[in-house]
Amino acid sequence: MLLLYITDRKQFPGDETARQHALLAKITEATRGGVDFIQLREKDLPTRELETLTRAALLGTENRESTTRLLINSRNDVALACGAAGVHLPTNDLSPLAVREIWAKAGHATRPLITVSCHSADEVARAASEQADFAIFAPVFEKKDAPRASPAGLNGLREACRQKIPVLALGGVTLENARACVDAGAAGIAAIRLFQENDIAESVRRLKA
């Protein structure tokens, strides 16, 4: 089971400095706890602040034993400038093919890891055709903080997972229903609260068991 932690510093208490410190501590915890990917999703930060946060986050993921890879939400320029593993692309953002071309022209030696937000099986199919590495399919279940979002349910997830690309389930995923997502064909799960509000090492242990 692949695990992706999506960050949201605004869920932490305190002022901006305190929130960023708390987020960086959680990123280090996620790395040590065995999360496979971290998506830095701090969309409201100005470019310079996002670059500073990204570089600090990369320090938290860099150790010889860690395989955790850091992705930057949408900001391909920041990912390139800071040396992140790749990017997460929201729906209707740049295509994965365009991102790969940009990285190649920049002389980047490694192939960027690219995940794409998808809300239907057709969008997952398009992500696959455009050479994304993973599709993040959402919302699978109803979310308390987004009651108007129409959940796809396990049937929708199952249809998405029939496409030619690994799919990570997102949206209302818990320790209790994660197994059902894998049984429906998901390669793993993506989550904010599940990781950010709990002991990550224990959550990873239970999920991968």
C-alpha positions as CSV (number, residue, x, y, z in Angstrom):
1,M,0.0,0.0,0.0
2,L,1.4,3.4,-1.1
3,L,0.8,6.3,1.3
4,L,0.8,10.0,0.4
5,Y,0.5,12.7,3.1
6,I,-1.0,16.0,1.9
7,T,0.0,18.9,4.0
8,D,-2.2,21.7,5.4
9,R,-0.3,24.0,7.8
10,K,-3.5,26.0,8.5
11,Q,-4.9,23.1,10.6
12,F,-2.1,23.7,13.2
13,P,-2.6,26.2,16.0
14,G,-0.7,29.4,16.4
15,D,0.7,32.1,14.2
16,E,2.3,31.6,10.8
17,T,5.7,30.8,12.2
18,A,4.3,28.3,14.7
19,R,2.3,26.6,12.0
20,Q,5.3,26.2,9.7
21,H,7.4,24.8,12.5
22,A,4.6,22.3,13.3
23,L,4.3,21.4,9.7
24,L,8.0,20.8,9.3
25,A,8.0,18.6,12.4
26,K,5.1,16.6,10.9
27,I,7.0,16.2,7.6
28,T,10.0,14.8,9.5
29,E,7.7,12.5,11.4
30,A,6.1,11.3,8.2
31,T,9.5,10.6,6.7
32,R,10.6,8.6,9.7
33,G,7.2,6.9,9.9
34,G,7.5,5.4,6.4
35,V,5.1,7.5,4.3
36,D,6.0,7.1,0.6
37,F,5.1,10.6,-0.7
38,I,4.5,14.0,0.8
39,Q,2.6,16.6,-1.2
40,L,3.4,20.1,0.0
41,R,0.1,21.8,-0.6
42,E,0.4,25.3,0.7
43,K,-1.2,27.1,-2.2
44,D,-1.6,30.5,-0.5
45,L,2.1,31.1,0.1
46,P,4.0,33.6,-2.0
47,T,6.8,32.1,-4.2
48,R,9.7,33.1,-2.0
49,E,8.1,31.8,1.2
50,L,7.1,28.6,-0.6
51,E,10.6,28.1,-1.8
52,T,11.9,28.6,1.8
53,L,9.4,26.1,3.2
54,T,10.2,23.6,0.4
55,R,13.9,23.7,1.1
56,A,13.3,23.2,4.8
57,A,10.9,20.3,4.0
58,L,13.5,18.7,1.8
59,L,16.0,18.8,4.7
60,G,13.3,16.9,6.8
61,T,13.1,14.2,4.1
62,E,16.8,13.8,3.5
63,N,18.5,10.8,5.2
64,R,20.1,7.8,3.8
65,E,17.4,5.3,5.0
66,S,14.4,7.3,3.8
67,T,12.6,6.7,0.5
68,T,10.0,9.4,1.1
69,R,9.7,11.7,-1.9
70,L,8.5,15.4,-1.8
71,L,6.1,16.7,-4.4
72,I,5.1,20.4,-4.7
73,N,1.5,21.2,-5.4
74,S,1.1,22.8,-8.8
75,R,4.3,24.9,-8.6
76,N,6.5,23.2,-11.1
77,D,8.9,26.2,-11.0
78,V,9.4,25.8,-7.2
79,A,9.8,22.0,-7.5
80,L,12.6,22.5,-10.1
81,A,14.3,25.4,-8.3
82,C,14.4,23.5,-5.0
83,G,15.2,20.0,-6.2
84,A,11.9,18.3,-5.2
85,A,11.1,14.9,-6.6
86,G,8.3,16.2,-8.7
87,V,4.9,17.9,-8.7
88,H,1.2,17.2,-8.0
89,L,-1.0,18.7,-10.7
90,P,-4.6,19.8,-10.0
91,T,-7.3,19.2,-12.6
92,N,-6.8,21.4,-15.6
93,D,-3.3,22.4,-14.7
94,L,-0.3,21.8,-16.9
95,S,-0.3,18.3,-18.5
96,P,2.2,15.8,-17.2
97,L,3.8,15.7,-20.7
98,A,4.4,19.5,-20.5
99,V,6.0,19.2,-17.1
100,R,8.3,16.4,-18.4
101,E,9.3,18.6,-21.3
102,I,10.0,21.6,-19.0
103,W,12.2,19.4,-16.8
104,A,14.1,18.0,-19.8
105,K,14.8,21.5,-21.2
106,A,16.0,22.6,-17.8
107,G,18.6,19.9,-18.0
108,H,17.2,18.0,-15.0
109,A,18.9,14.7,-14.8
110,T,16.1,12.7,-13.1
111,R,12.6,12.0,-14.3
112,P,10.1,14.0,-12.3
113,L,7.4,12.1,-10.3
114,I,4.0,13.4,-11.3
115,T,0.6,12.9,-9.6
116,V,-2.6,14.3,-11.0
117,S,-6.0,15.1,-9.3
118,C,-8.8,13.1,-10.9
119,H,-12.5,13.0,-10.2
120,S,-13.7,10.5,-12.8
121,A,-12.5,7.4,-14.6
122,D,-12.2,9.5,-17.8
123,E,-9.8,11.9,-16.0
124,V,-7.8,9.0,-14.8
125,A,-7.5,7.6,-18.3
126,R,-6.4,11.0,-19.5
127,A,-3.7,11.2,-16.8
128,A,-2.5,7.8,-17.9
129,S,-2.3,8.8,-21.5
130,E,-0.3,11.9,-20.6
131,Q,2.3,9.9,-18.7
132,A,1.4,10.8,-15.1
133,D,2.9,8.4,-12.5
134,F,-0.2,8.3,-10.3
135,A,-3.8,9.5,-10.2
136,I,-5.2,10.9,-7.0
137,F,-8.9,10.0,-7.2
138,A,-11.3,12.0,-5.0
139,P,-13.6,12.2,-3.2
140,V,-14.1,8.5,-2.5
141,F,-16.1,9.0,0.7
142,E,-18.1,11.8,2.1
143,K,-16.0,14.5,3.8
144,K,-17.2,16.4,6.9
145,D,-15.5,19.6,5.8
146,A,-16.9,19.3,2.2
147,P,-20.5,18.0,2.5
148,R,-21.5,19.3,-0.9
149,A,-18.8,17.3,-2.7
150,S,-20.5,14.2,-4.3
151,P,-18.5,11.1,-3.3
152,A,-17.7,8.6,-6.0
153,G,-17.9,5.7,-3.5
154,L,-16.2,2.4,-3.9
155,N,-17.8,1.7,-7.2
156,G,-16.5,4.9,-8.7
157,L,-13.0,4.1,-7.3
158,R,-13.2,0.6,-8.7
159,E,-14.0,2.0,-12.2
160,A,-11.1,4.5,-11.9
161,C,-8.7,1.7,-10.9
162,R,-9.4,-0.1,-14.2
163,Q,-7.4,2.5,-16.0
164,K,-3.7,1.9,-16.9
165,I,-2.2,3.9,-14.1
166,P,-1.9,3.4,-10.3
167,V,-4.6,5.2,-8.3
168,L,-4.5,6.5,-4.8
169,A,-7.8,7.0,-3.0
170,L,-8.5,10.4,-1.3
171,G,-11.4,11.9,0.5
172,G,-12.8,10.6,3.8
173,V,-10.3,7.7,4.0
174,T,-9.8,6.4,7.5
175,L,-7.9,3.5,9.1
176,E,-11.2,1.6,9.1
177,N,-12.1,2.0,5.4
178,A,-8.7,2.0,3.8
179,R,-8.7,-1.7,3.3
180,A,-11.9,-1.4,1.2
181,C,-10.1,1.1,-1.1
182,V,-7.3,-1.4,-1.7
183,D,-9.8,-4.2,-2.3
184,A,-11.4,-1.9,-4.9
185,G,-8.1,-1.7,-6.7
186,A,-6.4,1.3,-5.3
187,A,-2.6,1.2,-5.1
188,G,-2.8,3.1,-1.8
189,I,-4.3,6.1,-0.2
190,A,-3.7,9.9,0.1
191,A,-4.9,11.9,3.1
192,I,-4.5,15.1,5.1
193,R,-6.2,14.6,8.5
194,L,-5.4,10.8,8.8
195,F,-1.7,11.6,8.9
196,Q,-1.7,15.2,10.2
197,E,-3.9,14.5,13.3
198,N,-2.5,11.1,14.3
199,D,0.7,9.4,15.2
200,I,2.1,8.7,11.7
201,A,4.2,5.7,12.5
202,E,1.3,3.9,14.2
203,S,-1.0,4.9,11.3
204,V,1.5,3.6,8.7
205,R,1.9,0.3,10.7
206,R,-1.8,-0.3,10.8
207,L,-2.4,0.6,7.2
208,K,0.5,-1.5,5.8
209,A,-0.5,-4.4,8.0
